[in-house]
Amino acid sequence: MKRVKIQFAGFWPGFDPEALFITKILRRHYHVEITDDADYVICSGFGFYDYLGHEQIRIFFSGENYIPDFNFVDYAFSLYPITFLDRHCTVPGALLSSFDTMTRLQQKSRDYAPSILKEKPLFANMIASHESERNLRGELVRLLSRYRRVEAAGSYLNNMPDGKTVKMDDGSKFALQKQCKFTLCCESLAHEGFVTEKLFDAFCADTIPVYYGSSTVSDIFNKDAYIDVRDYDSLEAVADRILELDSCEDQYLQMLRQPVFSDDKYIERKMAEIEDFVCHIFDQPMEQAYRRSRQYMPARYEQEILREKKARQDPSYGRIPLWSRKKEALARIMRERLNGQR
């Protein structure tokens, strides 16, 4: 079994390398050593370009609305449907940490009996830490609350006893959603290609999602299985559709029973694609696995950012604003071109 030496940079506080899907795949195929003396750095965008300065092969991961900068990394995993040679792999939000859960969701029978409604004494929930663009989260909660109570169990608009909030890690989010007929799962913003775990979580809890976000969501999920805010002229029309389903048991069950995915082989196909992508990176001879350009403009920009990092860490360090240095670097490159030095 091939030995691979990896390290991690730029992840969030409390990050567990063993929980990351990349690490799990690597351990199935290679003898993995996590060490500072690594040949590959697996990196993310938390912090300020913490992965720069690492000369190793850089493999970027983001589950946020951040498009990887391929000037600085060799390969990337992100939520976005990017095609760029052999350098990018799209990973839907929920698959980032829970391959097994998604496989069970795909295989699960949707032939619910009417008795499932007895397990749903609550109308709807909205779990968020902040407002979304266009104030959609707050407006939907306010509109629907005129009809029935909406359980706001995140820190935003919280209306739970003693301000209690629910979490995915301890199962409290799933338990609450499972008691609800509807889940308001609006993304923070409608950025094309940006699809997080929100719809997955709602489907896992056997609740009908009310979704706002990227139109590409229908490439993954069956449009007949959720309410897409984009399909309606106003939030009032969205609220009317929710209330219509709430008042008609047959219509509600018809939507709840719909297949979750547009393609019933989606999960296994996507999992195989991700695994193949990881193995492609590490099966290559290491010296052939680099993809980023390490010369001229990308290298100069990297040095500019490293100088900025040093200035942030050491106030006594001579500091010129980053935008000014970029301007100077571009001017220097143009002078060199004119002088025939490149």
Rosetta blueprint (number, residue, H / E / L):
1 M L
2 K L
3 R E
4 V E
5 K E
6 I E
7 Q E
8 F E
9 A E
10 G L
11 F L
12 W L
13 P L
14 G L
15 F L
16 D L
17 P H
18 E H
19 A H
20 L L
21 F H
22 I H
23 T H
24 K H
25 I H
26 L H
27 R H
28 R H
29 H H
30 Y L
31 H E
32 V E
33 E E
34 I E
35 T L
36 D L
37 D L
38 A L
39 D L
40 Y E
41 V E
42 I E
43 C E
44 S L
45 G L
46 F L
47 G L
48 F L
49 Y L
50 D L
51 Y L
52 L L
53 G L
54 H L
55 E L
56 Q L
57 I E
58 R E
59 I E
60 F E
61 F E
62 S L
63 G L
64 E L
65 N L
66 Y L
67 I L
68 P L
69 D L
70 F L
71 N L
72 F L
73 V L
74 D L
75 Y E
76 A E
77 F E
78 S E
79 L L
80 Y L
81 P L
82 I L
83 T L
84 F L
85 L L
86 D L
87 R L
88 H E
89 C E
90 T E
91 V L
92 P L
93 G H
94 A H
95 L H
96 L H
97 S L
98 S L
99 F H
100 D H
101 T H
102 M H
103 T H
104 R H
105 L H
106 Q H
107 Q H
108 K L
109 S L
110 R L
111 D L
112 Y L
113 A L
114 P H
115 S H
116 I H
117 L H
118 K H
119 E H
120 K L
121 P L
122 L E
123 F E
124 A E
125 N E
126 M E
127 I L
128 A L
129 S L
130 H L
131 E L
132 S L
133 E H
134 R H
135 N H
136 L H
137 R H
138 G H
139 E H
140 L H
141 V H
142 R H
143 L H
144 L H
145 S H
146 R L
147 Y L
148 R L
149 R L
150 V E
151 E E
152 A E
153 A L
154 G L
155 S L
156 Y L
157 L L
158 N L
159 N L
160 M L
161 P H
162 D H
163 G H
164 K L
165 T L
166 V L
167 K L
168 M L
169 D L
170 D L
171 G L
172 S H
173 K H
174 F H
175 A H
176 L H
177 Q H
178 K H
179 Q L
180 C E
181 K E
182 F E
183 T E
184 L E
185 C E
186 C E
187 E L
188 S L
189 L L
190 A L
191 H L
192 E L
193 G L
194 F L
195 V L
196 T L
197 E L
198 K H
199 L H
200 F H
201 D H
202 A H
203 F H
204 C H
205 A L
206 D L
207 T L
208 I E
209 P E
210 V E
211 Y E
212 Y E
213 G L
214 S L
215 S H
216 T H
217 V H
218 S H
219 D H
220 I L
221 F E
222 N L
223 K H
224 D H
225 A H
226 Y L
227 I E
228 D E
229 V H
230 R H
231 D H
232 Y L
233 D L
234 S L
235 L H
236 E H
237 A H
238 V H
239 A H
240 D H
241 R H
242 I H
243 L H
244 E H
245 L H
246 D H
247 S H
248 C L
249 E H
250 D H
251 Q H
252 Y H
253 L H
254 Q H
255 M H
256 L H
257 R L
258 Q L
259 P L
260 V L
261 F E
262 S L
263 D L
264 D L
265 K L
266 Y H
267 I H
268 E H
269 R H
270 K H
271 M H
272 A H
273 E H
274 I H
275 E H
276 D H
277 F H
278 V H
279 C H
280 H H
281 I H
282 F H
283 D H
284 Q L
285 P L
286 M H
287 E H
288 Q H
289 A L
290 Y L
291 R L
292 R L
293 S L
294 R L
295 Q L
296 Y H
297 M H
298 P H
299 A H
300 R H
301 Y H
302 E H
303 Q H
304 E H
305 I H
306 L H
307 R H
308 E H
309 K H
310 K H
311 A H
312 R H
313 Q H
314 D L
315 P L
316 S L
317 Y L
318 G L
319 R L
320 I L
321 P L
322 L H
323 W H
324 S H
325 R H
326 K H
327 K H
328 E H
329 A H
330 L H
331 A H
332 R H
333 I H
334 M H
335 R H
336 E H
337 R H
338 L H
339 N L
340 G L
341 Q L
342 R L
